[in-house]
Amino acid sequence: MRRLDVEELIQGKGKYVDDLKFKGYYGVFVRSPYPHANIKSLDFTDIGKKGGLVLTGKDMTIGETEEVEREGSSLGQSPLALKKVRYMGEPIAMVLSDDPYKAMDLAELAQVDFEELPPVNDIDEALEGRSLVFEELGSNIVGSKTFEYGNMPSGGREVSLDLYWSRSSGNPIEPFGVVAYPETWGIRLLANMQAPNFLASEISRALNIKVVAEPLRQGGSFGAKFSLLNYAVITAFASWKFKVPVKWIETRTEHLMASNSSGPERKFKARATFLADGTVTGLDMRVWEDVGAATSGGQAFKPTGILAGPYAIRNIRYEVNLVATNKNPPGAFRGAGTPPHTWALERLMDAIADELDVEREEVRRRNLIKSFPYEAPYAFYDSGNPSQLLNLALSRNDIFSLREKGYGVGIACSTDPSTPSGQEEILLSVRNGKVVIGVGYGPEGQGNEHTAMRLVSNLLGVPVDRVAVETIDSTKLTSSFGPGGSRMAVFMAGAVKGATEELVRKVRTKLERELGEEVTYSNGTFRTKNGMEVPLTKVEEEVKYTFTLQGKSRFNAYPFACDLSVVKVDETTGLVKPVKHVVYIDPGTPVDEDLVREQVIGGTYIGISLALYESYVYKEGKLLSLSLSDYNIPTAAEIPEIEVNIVPTPSPYTPMGAKGIGEIPVGVAAAAVTSAVEDALKRKVNRIPITPEDVTSD
């Protein structure tokens, strides 16, 4: 496809945060080498003697911020450790110097006296309670909540599984970066953080100073860069305190160790009750979410929007336990907690089929939602036809015949809660012969700006080369959130549609007033009955438009998917090779089919990777995955061909019928791969990633 938003990138003119000209002070963090320790004393005397500046937690005054359970990092009392460190890499102080290498050398002069404490390595150790991450809470269970709908049946047939989804890293190509400038009125912030308008307001409340964020292009995020919040607060405070510009650029090791942006780590006790014909009558899930060194975390709560997935199950119990350990806290990486839920739900479906000795697809066929809109006990599903997706997948004899050649073939179905209620504001202006779309977020690479340009071109009838996109700071666009929660297909379509209509109305009114006669508009040109023509691009004007969507429940649009996975398993070496992956997806009305395919391929890649490769590895509380080679991120050579088939079911509740599909591919891909490995091994797989040891063990 021809992307309209990448010309500067392929010419090396992307202007990422580290590309910006800078003169000022560079920040380097003093971090904890231990996962769990008391801080006995701090001594930065030698740093001061050599001209360095030091910011510690004692220097920082953090105001009250909103306490909410959300799928991302939130501010604590201090983003710099005070009396205790709770994970390896936790920042203790920021050291500043006018040279980045000098700052690194000065940071090594910090004298920190630690008293090591026993680390809490995992959920099981946390539940034992021998060592407490937060002593003041008296427990490592830092939060619990149960959601119940209907009544769980008793006395019938049931399956129960103990499942584990491992911790992973978002690993954007470009790590975190922040530049803060002190102004007379507050702080001007240039950072590659996601949702800069929203986070700027949080930083402002935390520091009690005005903060204006200028959106910057980002080298990837998908939720990870929400977690820049804590580091942005530290950098902004340092700039304000010392009255100097401050720049901090994260290293890859820092990102893996202490970005506060990892994916979820979750244990399940998953139980389903069912009838002899495969109808599922009840779903009971108890989950223990490893929130690391944190006292809250929303990733285990987002699945409340898809508790039964694509299935018509109405008796549900979902119990969440947030468990603190001595690990880097998680963030809101792609899916923000729903992929493990989809994976676990599909494990139950496969287990029921195996228990009944029927084909796995038959259990799915019997339980899929048949009629839409569908009011689940926990959410409102707008539209879909998951049975059609399943039937299309089952028609692939070319895939299922591979079993005869020794391959494992797996199948999985899913939905995902996209498009949370909210707003998106854009500024649409005509100047210098172009229609310019002003957005209040930093482009991340998903193609949202490409979509905006295509939509403006189509709706106004203006050549696409006369359309451009620019980023606008938080003083000019106050209601722009940007990507997050698979929302932009809907919110960008709504904002652009409303803005183009308002622009045409405003210019038409102006021309009619000036010309004294009726004016019509089509294909980029205003016309009078007398034959006068005025191109839109010749009339300087601007409009702001905020699109708002509020549905019956938090999420407004539900995409659906059915995946097929083909793997080859070597039971001698334990190696699993993914061979082929097929996706049937309902994205609503696709605003751009090529972009949908790009997004689905990327999300599927991640799901395959999480199933077979990626995972943080800890030993005695210390992180061993400190580089990409240690972390085991796969290359393109390890990922199979991914075939994407688009089967639209328009949403009746969104502009243009669109749905969000950025997150749905992850969990369903991981589930299909796991199912395929089970098909090859003829035994259950209850944890991912699936390692060679898992394959070779009995």
N, C-alpha and C positions, 0 to 999 in steps of 0.2 A: 504494500500500500504506500501511497505518497503522504507522509505525515506533513502537516502544515506548520508544526510547532518545533521542528528540530533542526532547521537550517543553521542557526547559530551554533548549535551543539556540535554538529559534524564539522564545523569550521573551527572548533576550538574557542568559540566566543561565548561560552555559557555563562560566565561571570558568577561562579560559585563563591561562597563566602571567603575562601582562602585566596581567591584571585583578586579580591578588592585591594586597592592601594591602602596601606595602613602605616601610620606613624604614631607610636605610643608605647604602651607597656604590654608585655606578653605574659600570660598566666600559665603557670605549671602547678599541678596539684601535688601536695604531699599526701600520700595514700597509705592505708593500712596494709601491711604485709600479712596480717593475720585475719582469719575469719571471725574471731570472737576474742575480745580482750578489753580490759579496762585501761584507760589512759591515765597513767600515774602522774606524768608531768610532760610539759611541752617547753622547749627552749629554742628560740629562733634568733638568739643573740648574734651568732656568727653571720646570719643572713643580713641583719641590719647593719652590721659593721662593714659589709661589702656593698652597701647601697641598695639592697633589695627591700621590697615592701612585702608585708605579710598580712593576710586576712585570715582570721580564725572564727570559729563559731561564736566565741565570746564577743567578738566585735559586731556581730550581726543581730539586728533586731527585726524579727519577722512578725508582721501583723497577722491577724486572724484571716484565714482563707476559708472558702466554703468546704465543709466536710460532706463529701458525697462519695457513694460507691460508684466509681466509673471505671471504664476499661482503659485506664492510663495512669501514669504516675501522678501523685499529688504532693503538695508541699507539707512537710512536717514542721516541727518547731524550729529546726535549724537544718539546712542542707549540708552543713559541715559538722562532723562529729564533735561532741563536746567531752563527755566523760567516758564514753565507751564506743568501740567500733564493733559492728555487727556483721560485716562481710568483708572479704578480701577485696581491697581496692577502694573501700569507702573513703571519700575525701575528708581530710582533717584540716587542711589549710591550703590557701592559694598563695603562691609566691610570685611576685611581679618583678620584672626587670625590663629595661629598654632593648634588650636583645634576647631572642628566644632561647639561644643556646646557653647564654649566661643564666637565664631563669632556670633552666634545667640543672645547671651546676649548683646554683644557689639552693634549690630545693633539696639537694642531697645533703646539705649542711644542717637540715632540721634535726633536732634531737628530741625524739619521742620515746618516753619510757613506758613500755607496755607490760601489763600483767595478763598473761595468756589465760583464757578460760576454755573449758571443753566446748568444742563446736557442736552445733546441732546440724547433723549432716543431711538429714532427709525427714520425710513425713513421719516415718515409724519412730525415729529417735525423738522427734518433737513431741509425739503423743506420749512417749514414756515419761517425759518431763524431768529427766535427770539434770538437764541444763536448760535455763530459760533465756530466751533471746531478749525479752522485755520483763525483767524481774518485777516491775511495778504492776504488771497485769496478773501475775501469779499463775500463768498458764501459757503454753505455746499456741493454744487455740485462741486466736485474737478476734474471731467473729464467727457467728453461726446464724443460719436462717433456714427455715423450711417452708416450702411452697406445696400446698396440697389442693388437689382438684378431684372431686368425686370421692370414691372409696375403693381402696385396693382390695380386690377379691381375695378370698382365702379358701383353702381346701382343694383347689384345682391343680392343674399342671403348671409347672414353672421352671425357669432356668435362672441360674445365678452365676455371675462372672466377677472375678477380681481382675481389674484392668489397670494399666498404667500408661500414661502419655508423658513422654520425657520433656524436660526443659530444653528450649532451643533459642537461637538468637536471630533477630531480624536481619542483621548485617547489611545495612544499606551500603552501596558502593562508596558513598561519601559519608564519613563519620560526622559527628556533631561539630558545630562551629558557631561561635558567638563573638561579635564585636560590639562593644558598648562605648558610647560617647557621652560625656557629661555636658549638659546644656544648662543654661540659667534656669530653665523651667523644669528640668528633670533629666531623663536618660533617653537617648536615641539608640535604639537597638537594631542591629543588623544580624540576623541569625537564620539558620536553615531549619527553624522549628516549624512543625506542622501547626496549623490554625494560629498564625501569629497574632491576629486581632484578639482572639479569645484569650490566649496565654498572656498577651501584653497587659490585659486588664487584671489578670491574676497577679502578675508580677507587680503591677502598680499598687494593688491592694496590700500585697505582702510587704512592700518596702515603704508604702505611704508616700510615694513620689509619682509624678506623672511619667509614664513610659510610653513611648511611641515606637511601634515595631514597623520596620520597612521589610516587606516580604522579599525573600531571595529565592532564586532557583535552588532546588534540592536534588542531590544525586541519590534519589530514592528515599522512601520512608515507610509507607504502608503502616502507619501507626507508631513506628519506632521513635520518630522525632517529636511526638507529644512529650516524650520523656526528657527532652532537652530542658524542660521547665526548671528543674533544680539548678542545673548548671548556668542557665540564663540568669536566674536570681543571684547567684554568687557573683557572676561576672558583672552584672549591673550594679550590685552593691559595692563591689570593689572600685568600679569606675566613679561612683558617686562619692564614696568615702575619700578616695585619694585625689579626686578631681583630675583624673587622667584618662585618656582612651585606653581600653583594655581589650585584648584579643586572646581568645582561647580556642585552640583546635584540638580535637580529640584524636588520639592514636587508635589504631585498630585494637591493640591490646587493652587499652582503657575501655573501648566499647564492649568488648567481650566480657571484661571483668566487672565493669561498674557503670554501665549506661542506664540502668534501671528500665530497660526496654525489652527484656527477654519475653519469649512466648510463654504460655502457661505450662505448668507442671502439675499433673492431676492424677490422683488415685480414685478409682471407682469401686463401689460395691453395687453392681448393676443387676437388677432382678426384673423379670417380666413374667406375667401370668398369661396363659393362653388356652384356647380350646383345641379340641382334637383336629379341627379343620384348619388350624393355624391362625385364627383370629386372636389378636392380642387384646386381652381384657384389662391389663394393668401394667403400669411402668413405675418402678421404684428405683430411684438412683440416689445413692449416698456418695458424695464426693468430698475429698480432702484436697484442698488447693494449697500448694506450696507458694506462699506469697513472699518468701524470702524474709529479709530484714525489714518488714513493713507491718503495719497494724491494720491495713485495709487492702482491698484489691477487688476490682469489679469483674475480672475476666470470668469468674465462675458464675456470675449473675447474668451475663448477656444470654446464655442459653435459655433463660426463662422466656425468651421470644420464640424458641423452637423446641420446646420440651419434648414433643412427640415427633419432631421432624416433619416429614411428608406424610405421616401416618395418622389415621383417624382413631387415636387412642384418647379416651376421655378420663380414665381413672389414673391419676398421676400423683406421685410423691417425689419431690426433689429436695434433698437436704444438702446444704452447703456448709462446709467447715473450712474456715480460713486458718492456715497453719503457718506459723512463723518458723523460719530456719535461718541459718547463717549463710545466706546466698544473696546475690544481687537481686533486688526486687524486680518483678516483672512489669511490663508496660502494656501496650495495646497492639501488639504486632498482629498482622493480617488475620482478621477474623475475631481478634480480641476475646478469645475464649470459646467460640462456637465450634471450631474444628475438632477438638477432643470430644465434644458432646456428640457430634455427628458420627465420629469414628466409633464411640462406645455404643451408640444406638444401633449402628449397623452390625456390630459384633453380636448384639442380642438377636437381631433378625437372623443372622447366620446360625446362631446357636439353636434357635427355635426350629429352624428348618432341619438341622442335623438331628435334633431330638425326635422330630416327627418322621425322619427319614424321607423327606420330600425335597424337591429342588428348591434352592435358596430363593430363586425368583418368585416361586409360588407364594411364599409367605409375604413377600413384598406386595405382590399383585393383590392379595386378599385385603391388605391393610392400608393401601394407599388411599389418600383422600380422593373421592370421586366427583364431588360437586363443589363449585365455587360461585360466589365467595363463601369461605368456610370460617365459621366462628368457633375457633378452638376455645377451650376453657381459659387459656392463658393469652391468646392473641387473636387477631383478625387477619386471615389470609385472603389477599385481594383476588388473585386469579391464578390459574395454572391448569396443567393437564399432565401430572406425573405418570399416569398410566400410559399415555402416549409415548413418553420418553422411554419407559421401560420396554414397551412393545418394539420400539425402534431398535433399542439395544439388543433385544432378544432375537431380532431378525438377522443379526450378523453371524450367519453360519461360518463365514470366513474366520471369525474370531473363535467361536466355540469349537470348531473342528481342530484347532491347534492342540486341544487336550489329547487327541489321538497321537500327537507327535511328542508327548511328554511335557507339554507346557501346562502351567497352572493358569486358570482363568477365573477372575473374580469380578463381582458385580456389586454396585452400591448405589443407593439413591439418597437424595438429600434436598433440603431447602435451607435458606438462611435468612435471618431478619435484616433486610436492607432498608435504607432510606429512613433513618430515625426522624421523627418530627423536628422541625426547626425552620431556619431561614437561610437565604443566601442573597446577598446584595451585589449588584454590579453597577458600574458607571459606563454608560454607552454614549460616546461622543463622536461628532463629525468634525474633523479638523485636517487641514492640509491635504484635502482630497481623499481621506480615508475614514472608514468607520473603525473606531478604536474601542475595544472592550477592556474596561478597567476591572481587574479582579483584586481582591484583598488577601490573597494567599500566595505562597511560593509554589510554582510549578514543580511537580514531583516526578514527572515522566509517564504518567498514565495516559496522557493525551487529552486531558480535560480542555486545554486551550485549543487544541485541534478541533475538538467537538464544538466549542464555542464559535470558532471561526466558520466552520461548516454551517452551523445553524444560522448565524447572522447572515451569511451569504445567501443561503436558501430562503430565509424568511423575508429578507429585504430585496432579493433579486439583484444583489451587488456582486460583481466578480470577486472571487475569494482573494485575489491579489490586492484588492482594495480594502481588505479587512486586516486588522492587527490586534495584538493583545499587549497590555501593559499591566504591571503590578502597581498597586496603590497602597499607601501606608494607612495605619489604623485611625488616623484623624479624619480621613476622607471617606472611608467605608467602614462603618461601625458594625454592620450586620453580615459581614462576610466571614464564614467559617472555613470554607474550602473542603478538601477531601477528608473523609473519615466516615466509617460505617457504611461504605458502599452507597453513598448518597449523591454523587455528583451527576450521574446520568439524569436523574430526576430534577435535582435542584438547578443544575446548569440549564437544562431544557426549559424549566419554568421561568428562571430569571431572564434568559435570553428572549424567550417568547414575549414575556411581559414588557421588557425593555424595548424591543423592536416595535411593538405595537404602540407604546407610549411615544417613542421617537417619531414615528410616522404621524401620529395624531398631533404632536406638538409642532412639527414643521409644517404640516398641512394647514393648521390654524394660523400660523404666522404668515404663510403665503397668501391664504385667502384674505387675511386682513390687509396685507400690502397690495394685493392685486384687485381686490374688490369683486372677485368672482369665485365660483366653485372650483375646487382643485381635486383631482383624483390621483391615485398613486398605484403604480405597478412596475415591476421589473426594474427597480432602482431609480425611477423617474417620476416626478410630479408633472401632471398635465392639466391644462385648462381647456375649456371648450373651444377657445380660439386657436388652439394648436400650439400654444407656448409650452415648452418643455424645460424643466429645471431638474437636473440630476441631483439626487440626494447628497452626493459627495461634494456638491458645490455650496451647500448650506451649512454653515457652522452652527452646531447646536449640541446640547448634551442633556441626558436624562439619567436619573438614578432610579433603579427599580429593585424592590425587595420581594422575592418570592417566598411565600410562607406556606408550609404544609403541616397540618395537624390532623391526624387520623383518629380512628377509634381506639387504637392502642399505640404504644411507643413507635413501633415500626410500621411502615406504610406499604411496602412492596416486597413480595416474596418470590424470588427466582426459584427455579427447580432444576435439578440435574440428575442424570443417571450415567454412571461411568462404568466402563469395562477396562480391566487391566489384564495384561498377559505378562507372565514372568517365567523365567527358567531358573530352577533351583538345583544347585550342585550340593547334594547332601553329604558328599565327602569333605569338601572344603567349607561348606556352609554359605557360600556366596550366592546371593540372589541377584539375578540380572533382569531388570525390567525391559521388556521387548517391545511392547506396544501399549498405547493408552488411547482409549476412545471416549469422547465426551459428547453427550447429548444434553443441551442446555436450553432452558427457557429464560431469556433475558428480558421478557416483555417485548415491546417494540424496540429493536436495536437502533439507536441513533446513528451508529456507524458499525457495520458488521465486522469490518477489519479490526477496529479497536476492541470489540467484544472478543474476537479470537485472540488478540494479543493478551488481553487480561486473563482469559481462561487458560491460555498456555502457561503464562507466568504463575498463576495460582496453582495449577496442576503440577508444575515443576516443583513448587514448594511442598505440596502434599506428598509427592513421590519421595522427595528428599527427606522429609520428616519421618516417613514410614521406614526408610532403609538406611539413612546415613546420618543425619544431623542430630547432635545431642551434646549438651554440656557434660563434661566429666569432672567429678570432684573426688579427691582423696583426702580423708581426714579434714574435711572442711575447706581444703584449698583447691582452687580451680586449676585444672590442668590444661584446659582448652584456651590457651592464651594467644593462639595465632590461627589463621585460617587452615593451615595444614593440620594442626592439632584438633581443630573443631570438626574436621571431616566434611566440609561443604563440597558437594559434588560439582564436577564440571559438566559441560554439555555432553561429553563422551559417555557419562554414566546415565543420562536421561534419555528415554526412548522417544520415538516419534509420537507426537501428541496430535490426534485428529479431533477437530472441534466441529460439531454439527449444531447449527442454531435452529431451534424450533420455537418460534415466538408464540406467546399467549399475552396479548396486550393487557396492561393493568387499566381498569376503568377509573382509577382514582389518582393517576399521575399525569402530568403533561406529556402528551404524545404516547402514553401507554408504556413508558420506560420503567425498568427495574434496575436495581444495582447488582452488579455481578463480580465486584472486585474480590470478595472474600469467600463466596460459596465454593470455588474449586478446591480449596485446600483440604478440608475435612473429608469430602467425598472421594478425592483422589487417594488419600491415605487409607481410607476404608476399603476401596476397591483393591489396592495393592495388597493389603493385609489379607483380604478374602482370597486373592489369587495365590498367595503363599500358602494359606491353609489348604486350598484346593490341591496344590502340588504335594504338600506334606501329608495330607489326610489327617491332620490334627490341629488343635486350636492354637492360635497365637494371641496372647493376652497382653502384650506390651510392645511399644515401639520406641525407638527404631528397632527393627528386627536385625539382630546381629548374627554373624556366623556361628557364635556360640549358641544362640537360641535355636538355630537350624539343626546343628549337630547333636544337641542334647536331646535326650529322650523325653 
